[in-house]
Amino acid sequence: MSVPLSISRTRIKLVAIALLTVAAPAFEATVWLTLALTLMCFAIPLAVAVLGGADLVRELFLLPRRPIPSATRKDNHQ
């Protein structure tokens, strides 16, 4: 069973929570709120990895895909 996951929406939510985490001390937020926001910043990529694997996490962080090594490529070192 596949779970539909919108990476663009997830990315927007991750950025919003990260900004709230950074801004929390400036607005004198409680330690518990700051800790909860920080844990959510770590939990979102973990949840994406569980649902979609490493490729989906790379897409979440806008990283390029890993190149697939060619199985037929040979180096001519003698």
OpenMM code with the backbone's topology and positions (N, CA, C; nanometers):
from openmm import Vec3, app, unit

residues = "MET SER VAL PRO LEU SER ILE SER ARG THR ARG ILE LYS LEU VAL ALA ILE ALA LEU LEU THR VAL ALA ALA PRO ALA PHE GLU ALA THR VAL TRP LEU THR LEU ALA LEU THR LEU MET CYS PHE ALA ILE PRO LEU ALA VAL ALA VAL LEU GLY GLY ALA ASP LEU VAL ARG GLU LEU PHE LEU LEU PRO ARG ARG PRO ILE PRO SER ALA THR ARG LYS ASP ASN HIS GLN".split()
positions = [
    Vec3(0.0848, -0.1180, 0.0000),
    Vec3(0.0000, 0.0000, 0.0000),
    Vec3(0.0889, 0.1238, 0.0000),
    Vec3(0.0582, 0.2143, -0.0868),
    Vec3(0.1366, 0.3361, -0.1008),
    Vec3(0.0625, 0.4536, -0.0368),
    Vec3(0.1372, 0.5349, 0.0330),
    Vec3(0.0802, 0.6535, 0.0962),
    Vec3(0.1150, 0.7743, 0.0102),
    Vec3(0.0134, 0.8477, -0.0387),
    Vec3(0.0451, 0.9663, -0.1196),
    Vec3(0.1125, 1.0726, -0.0327),
    Vec3(0.2203, 1.1288, -0.0851),
    Vec3(0.2982, 1.2256, -0.0091),
    Vec3(0.3371, 1.3397, -0.1009),
    Vec3(0.2940, 1.4588, -0.0687),
    Vec3(0.3296, 1.5764, -0.1461),
    Vec3(0.4586, 1.6348, -0.0888),
    Vec3(0.5667, 1.6172, -0.1622),
    Vec3(0.6970, 1.6639, -0.1138),
    Vec3(0.7015, 1.8159, -0.1076),
    Vec3(0.6385, 1.8840, -0.2014),
    Vec3(0.6423, 2.0306, -0.1984),
    Vec3(0.5705, 2.0846, -0.0741),
    Vec3(0.4569, 2.0266, -0.0393),
    Vec3(0.3864, 2.0701, 0.0818),
    Vec3(0.4660, 2.0355, 0.2070),
    Vec3(0.5264, 1.9185, 0.2065),
    Vec3(0.6077, 1.8767, 0.3207),
    Vec3(0.7279, 1.9685, 0.3366),
    Vec3(0.7885, 2.0077, 0.2249),
    Vec3(0.9031, 2.0988, 0.2286),
    Vec3(0.8623, 2.2344, 0.2867),
    Vec3(0.7464, 2.2852, 0.2466),
    Vec3(0.6974, 2.4134, 0.2978),
    Vec3(0.6726, 2.4050, 0.4482),
    Vec3(0.6132, 2.2951, 0.4917),
    Vec3(0.5884, 2.2776, 0.6351),
    Vec3(0.7192, 2.2665, 0.7123),
    Vec3(0.8164, 2.1961, 0.6570),
    Vec3(0.9462, 2.1827, 0.7231),
    Vec3(1.0145, 2.3186, 0.7361),
    Vec3(1.0098, 2.3988, 0.6320),
    Vec3(1.0709, 2.5325, 0.6371),
    Vec3(0.9982, 2.6198, 0.7389),
    Vec3(0.8665, 2.6124, 0.7428),
    Vec3(0.7901, 2.6931, 0.8388),
    Vec3(0.8239, 2.6535, 0.9823),
    Vec3(0.8312, 2.5245, 1.0083),
    Vec3(0.8642, 2.4789, 1.1439),
    Vec3(1.0078, 2.5145, 1.1794),
    Vec3(1.0993, 2.5061, 1.0825),
    Vec3(1.2385, 2.5443, 1.1086),
    Vec3(1.2490, 2.6933, 1.1407),
    Vec3(1.1748, 2.7763, 1.0684),
    Vec3(1.1759, 2.9203, 1.0970),
    Vec3(1.1162, 2.9502, 1.2346),
    Vec3(1.0096, 2.8798, 1.2698),
    Vec3(0.9525, 2.8975, 1.4030),
    Vec3(1.0510, 2.8539, 1.5120),
    Vec3(1.1258, 2.7487, 1.4847),
    Vec3(1.2249, 2.7006, 1.5809),
    Vec3(1.3345, 2.8039, 1.6026),
    Vec3(1.3789, 2.8644, 1.4941),
    Vec3(1.4843, 2.9660, 1.5039),
    Vec3(1.4317, 3.0919, 1.5727),
    Vec3(1.3066, 3.1258, 1.5469),
    Vec3(1.2506, 3.2490, 1.6029),
    Vec3(1.1991, 3.2328, 1.7461),
    Vec3(1.1802, 3.1127, 1.7921),
    Vec3(1.1213, 3.0890, 1.9248),
    Vec3(1.1989, 3.1560, 2.0383),
    Vec3(1.3309, 3.1448, 2.0432),
    Vec3(1.4013, 3.2121, 2.1532),
    Vec3(1.3895, 3.3657, 2.1485),
    Vec3(1.3784, 3.4202, 2.0300),
    Vec3(1.3671, 3.5652, 2.0176),
    Vec3(1.2351, 3.6162, 2.0753),
    Vec3(1.1322, 3.5323, 2.0705),
    Vec3(1.0014, 3.5706, 2.1232),
    Vec3(0.9774, 3.5135, 2.2619),
    Vec3(1.0840, 3.4714, 2.3261),
    Vec3(1.0808, 3.4194, 2.4617),
    Vec3(0.9809, 3.3051, 2.4769),
    Vec3(0.9833, 3.2134, 2.3821),
    Vec3(0.8981, 3.0954, 2.3899),
    Vec3(0.9518, 3.0022, 2.4984),
    Vec3(0.8659, 2.9178, 2.5474),
    Vec3(0.9088, 2.8258, 2.6523),
    Vec3(1.0080, 2.7243, 2.5955),
    Vec3(1.0827, 2.6662, 2.6852),
    Vec3(1.1815, 2.5652, 2.6446),
    Vec3(1.1116, 2.4449, 2.5836),
    Vec3(0.9968, 2.4095, 2.6389),
    Vec3(0.9237, 2.2949, 2.5862),
    Vec3(0.8763, 2.3179, 2.4433),
    Vec3(0.8326, 2.4381, 2.4133),
    Vec3(0.7890, 2.4682, 2.2770),
    Vec3(0.9066, 2.4615, 2.1805),
    Vec3(1.0173, 2.5185, 2.2205),
    Vec3(1.1364, 2.5158, 2.1358),
    Vec3(1.1833, 2.3727, 2.1144),
    Vec3(1.1808, 2.2927, 2.2189),
    Vec3(1.2208, 2.1527, 2.2077),
    Vec3(1.1257, 2.0753, 2.1164),
    Vec3(0.9959, 2.1002, 2.1295),
    Vec3(0.8981, 2.0326, 2.0444),
    Vec3(0.9166, 2.0696, 1.8976),
    Vec3(0.9405, 2.1963, 1.8711),
    Vec3(0.9643, 2.2395, 1.7322),
    Vec3(1.0918, 2.1768, 1.6765),
    Vec3(1.1959, 2.1688, 1.7588),
    Vec3(1.3211, 2.1079, 1.7148),
    Vec3(1.3015, 1.9606, 1.6837),
    Vec3(1.2294, 1.8904, 1.7685),
    Vec3(1.2038, 1.7482, 1.7429),
    Vec3(1.1215, 1.7280, 1.6166),
    Vec3(1.0279, 1.8189, 1.5897),
    Vec3(0.9502, 1.8091, 1.4666),
    Vec3(1.0377, 1.8314, 1.3438),
    Vec3(1.1381, 1.9178, 1.3561),
    Vec3(1.2309, 1.9405, 1.2443),
    Vec3(1.3096, 1.8138, 1.2113),
    Vec3(1.3372, 1.7330, 1.3119),
    Vec3(1.4072, 1.6064, 1.2877),
    Vec3(1.3108, 1.4957, 1.2475),
    Vec3(1.1875, 1.5025, 1.2950),
    Vec3(1.0910, 1.3963, 1.2688),
    Vec3(1.0378, 1.3988, 1.1256),
    Vec3(1.0267, 1.5155, 1.0661),
    Vec3(0.9716, 1.5244, 0.9305),
    Vec3(1.0600, 1.4514, 0.8286),
    Vec3(1.1912, 1.4781, 0.8237),
    Vec3(1.2738, 1.4016, 0.7288),
    Vec3(1.2772, 1.2514, 0.7609),
    Vec3(1.2706, 1.2173, 0.8885),
    Vec3(1.2679, 1.0760, 0.9259),
    Vec3(1.1410, 1.0088, 0.8746),
    Vec3(1.0274, 1.0752, 0.8882),
    Vec3(0.9015, 1.0203, 0.8381),
    Vec3(0.9031, 1.0081, 0.6859),
    Vec3(0.9611, 1.1060, 0.6187),
    Vec3(0.9716, 1.0992, 0.4727),
    Vec3(1.0613, 0.9826, 0.4325),
    Vec3(1.1687, 0.9594, 0.5060),
    Vec3(1.2589, 0.8479, 0.4759),
    Vec3(1.1892, 0.7138, 0.4952),
    Vec3(1.1081, 0.7040, 0.5986),
    Vec3(1.0362, 0.5785, 0.6232),
    Vec3(0.9338, 0.5534, 0.5130),
    Vec3(0.8659, 0.6580, 0.4699),
    Vec3(0.7619, 0.6419, 0.3677),
    Vec3(0.8175, 0.6263, 0.2266),
    Vec3(0.9275, 0.6962, 0.1957),
    Vec3(0.9711, 0.6974, 0.0573),
    Vec3(1.1169, 0.6649, 0.0319),
    Vec3(1.1941, 0.6462, 0.1357),
    Vec3(1.3338, 0.6111, 0.1165),
    Vec3(1.4226, 0.7321, 0.0961),
    Vec3(1.5486, 0.7011, 0.0678),
    Vec3(1.6507, 0.8050, 0.0568),
    Vec3(1.6258, 0.8993, -0.0607),
    Vec3(1.5719, 0.8466, -0.1695),
    Vec3(1.5465, 0.9328, -0.2856),
    Vec3(1.4450, 1.0422, -0.2540),
    Vec3(1.3455, 1.0090, -0.1758),
    Vec3(1.2446, 1.1088, -0.1393),
    Vec3(1.3011, 1.2128, -0.0426),
    Vec3(1.3936, 1.1711, 0.0440),
    Vec3(1.4583, 1.2663, 0.1344),
    Vec3(1.5455, 1.3626, 0.0548),
    Vec3(1.6165, 1.3104, -0.0456),
    Vec3(1.6964, 1.3986, -0.1324),
    Vec3(1.6063, 1.4997, -0.2027),
    Vec3(1.4903, 1.4538, -0.2470),
    Vec3(1.3953, 1.5444, -0.3128),
    Vec3(1.3418, 1.6482, -0.2137),
    Vec3(1.3218, 1.6082, -0.0880),
    Vec3(1.2741, 1.7009, 0.0149),
    Vec3(1.3733, 1.8150, 0.0359),
    Vec3(1.5014, 1.7829, 0.0384),
    Vec3(1.6051, 1.8836, 0.0604),
    Vec3(1.6597, 1.9429, -0.0698),
    Vec3(1.5944, 1.9119, -0.1825),
    Vec3(1.6323, 1.9632, -0.3148),
    Vec3(1.7759, 1.9274, -0.3514),
    Vec3(1.8175, 1.8077, -0.3160),
    Vec3(1.9506, 1.7592, -0.3513),
    Vec3(1.9424, 1.6839, -0.4833),
    Vec3(2.0486, 1.6879, -0.5639),
    Vec3(2.0442, 1.6132, -0.6900),
    Vec3(2.0444, 1.4631, -0.6627),
    Vec3(1.9870, 1.3898, -0.7554),
    Vec3(1.9867, 1.2441, -0.7419),
    Vec3(2.1277, 1.1891, -0.7555),
    Vec3(2.1513, 1.0788, -0.6881),
    Vec3(2.2830, 1.0154, -0.6974),
    Vec3(2.2984, 0.9527, -0.8350),
    Vec3(2.4149, 0.9676, -0.8961),
    Vec3(2.4339, 0.9054, -1.0273),
    Vec3(2.4391, 0.7533, -1.0136),
    Vec3(2.3800, 0.6871, -1.1105),
    Vec3(2.3814, 0.5410, -1.1120),
    Vec3(2.5085, 0.4964, -1.1819),
    Vec3(2.5936, 0.4190, -1.1117),
    Vec3(2.7174, 0.3747, -1.1760),
    Vec3(2.6881, 0.2766, -1.2881),
    Vec3(2.7609, 0.2908, -1.3937),
    Vec3(2.7432, 0.2036, -1.5078),
    Vec3(2.8087, 0.0686, -1.4780),
    Vec3(2.7352, -0.0389, -1.4958),
    Vec3(2.7881, -0.1722, -1.4693),
    Vec3(2.8841, -0.2169, -1.5789),
    Vec3(2.8737, -0.1563, -1.6961),
    Vec3(2.9597, -0.1975, -1.8067),
    Vec3(3.0854, -0.1109, -1.8179),
    Vec3(3.0975, -0.0107, -1.7354),
    Vec3(3.2120, 0.0780, -1.7420),
    Vec3(3.3360, 0.0092, -1.6892),
    Vec3(3.4439, 0.0154, -1.7650),
    Vec3(3.5692, -0.0456, -1.7240),
    Vec3(3.6793, 0.0579, -1.7357),
    Vec3(3.7668, 0.0587, -1.6388),
    Vec3(3.8830, 0.1459, -1.6461),
    Vec3(3.9968, 0.0701, -1.7137),
    Vec3(4.0656, 0.1383, -1.8011),
    Vec3(4.1753, 0.0758, -1.8736),
    Vec3(4.3083, 0.1093, -1.8065),
    Vec3(4.3259, 0.0602, -1.6869),
    Vec3(4.4518, 0.0814, -1.6137),
    Vec3(4.5391, -0.0417, -1.6327),
    Vec3(4.6581, -0.0212, -1.6857),
    Vec3(4.7499, -0.1330, -1.7047),
    Vec3(4.8810, -0.1032, -1.6420),
] * unit.nanometer
topology = app.Topology()
chain = topology.addChain("A")
for resn in residues:
    res = topology.addResidue(resn, chain)
    for name in ("N", "CA", "C"):
        topology.addAtom(name, app.Element.getBySymbol(name[0]), res)
